[in-house]
Amino acid sequence: ISAEIDAFNQVNREETLMAGARYVDITDISRQASAKDGLLAADGLHPSGKMYAAWVERALPVTLEMLAH
């Protein structure tokens, strides 16, 4: 499924950039879920608060930069 996700992300990135928006890729963070404790919720499927925090840490600088312009 990784190849399909990568293909989807590439199209998503291209469409996002063509629309004049910024693209923030969080896939690498999500892929760490099986190797790093605490990135999944207790159900073992959904993101935990720790993973959401990592996504925000990645997206926040881009968001703040966009808001500054």
Secondary structure, DSSP 8 states (H G I E B T S, - for coil): -HHHHHHHHHHHHHHHHHTT------HHHHTTTTTSTTSB-TTSSSB-HHHHHHHHHHHHHHHHHHHH-
